[in-house]
Amino acid sequence: MLPVKLIIQRKTWFETKNQANYKYRSSYITVMRVDYHESPVLFKRINGMGIMETEAQFAKYLYDKLGEGEYMCLAWRKGREGFWNFLRVLCTKEGRWKRIEKKITAEDKELRDLKADSNKIRRRINEAETPEEKEEIRKEEHDTIEEYDFIKEIKQLDNTLVKRGPMGYLKPTLPVYKEHEYESYSNISSMSSDITLNEEKWL
């Protein structure tokens, strides 16, 4: 695997001003950076020298360095345009962590709505009293199915082009989006590699 650059942000709540509807708002504040040349120290799958290879170890590392909280990790890789959502986790002081499920996308919402519409149309077909009514409703169903298939193809193509998650860098902890215990990772000081993490810049 190629080295990556990470920016890790903690979800932080602020008191709002001049807003009657909401007293607090949330924002993600950068609390840690890992540069390209530093990532091999973390991830064993880059060059076999890193201190961790599972999501549970990475979550433990975040908790040890940054404390409890919700963290969003963004990643960049040389030769690849833009960044992707590497991992989003909730770390607790009770010795457990969980991966946070991504928010529903516009495509997901449209697919869900079209599927619901299709179900309604089928009920209308069953309730129709004449063959003419059934045929007219079937035409409407055909258009809905075509639109559903078209959006699904776009989403599948997008999934093949856009990298998401830590796949390739960290082994997933299953089942996904459930609470898990932390796993210990190796000690950086015990590594023979000349690469080091500049942890002072995180403070």
PyMOL commands that set and color helices and strands:
alter all, ss='L'
color gray80, all
select helices_A, chain A and resi 39-42+44-47+55-66+106-127+131-161+188-190+199-202
alter helices_A, ss='H'
color red, helices_A
select strands_A, chain A and resi 4-15+24-34+69-77+83-91+96-99+180-181
alter strands_A, ss='S'
color yellow, strands_A
deselect
rebuild
show_as cartoon
